[in-house]
Amino acid sequence: MKETIENLLNDYERGVVNRAQLVATLADMVASSQSRPASSVFRGRTLNHVTLKVSDLERSREFYQQLFGLPVTKQTDDGYNLGLEDSFLGIYKTETVGLDHICVGIAEFEFDPVMEKLKQCPESLKPTHRGRRIFLQDPDGFRVQLSSVDYRGL
């Protein structure tokens, strides 16, 4: 799967796939994952959101709103969260475009117990947090946020 994601991101960076195709493919990959290990640290329940780094914030907002009718659920100086029923798409202006992070909603998320469990994982995981938002990197360096299944970025 790592190679598939890497190829997908390379295609996105070369302009072979657009942002909407990138988001849809990532969502499909998570939804279609059929094998679950016998034991795991957490139980992933949802692809809570995907956050993209974009070069032209208003152009991207207009694109997603016109194509999918996504309402603005949060606005900051540098970005928007656009509502997708039980999830959202984050778009934030940066110099370098690409995938900022994905967020996986996990069962029974509570900040302190989750951080304690992560401390018991291999040191290479190195979780960080901003406030009560927890981030880690996968083996290829993609940022992954952990949240409750009902987190809406507000």
C-alpha positions, 0 to 999 in steps of 0.5 A, a space after each residue: 500500500 505504501 508504494 501505491 500511495 507514493 505512486 499516487 502522490 507522484 502522479 498528483 505532483 506531476 499533474 496526472 491526477 487532480 486533487 479531487 482524484 487524490 482525495 477520492 483514491 485515498 478515501 477508497 483505499 482506507 474504506 477498502 482495506 480488507 485485512 485487519 491485524 489480529 491485534 492493534 494499538 487502536 481501532 481505526 473507524 473513519 478517515 476523519 479528514 484530509 488536509 491539503 496544502 494549496 497555492 491559491 486558497 480561493 481558487 481551491 475553495 471555489 473548485 471544491 464548492 462548485 464541484 461538490 457543494 461543500 459548505 465552509 465549516 471553519 475559516 482561518 486566515 490561511 485556510 478553510 475546512 469544507 464539510 463532507 457530512 461526517 468528515 471534512 476536507 481541509 485546504 490551507 495555503 502554503 508555498 509547497 502544495 501537496 498532502 499535509 496530513 490525513 486524520 484517522 478517527 479511532 474508537 474511544 479517543 481520549 487524549 491522555 490514554 491515547 498518548 500513554 498507549 503511544 508511549 508504549 509503541 516503538 520509539 520510531 513512532 515519535 508522536 507529537 501534539 499541538 494542543 490536544 491534537 496528536 500527530 505521528 509519521 508513517 514509515 514513509 514520512 506522511 503525517 497522520 493525525 489521530 482523533 475521535 470519530 466525531 472531530 470536525 476541526 472546529 
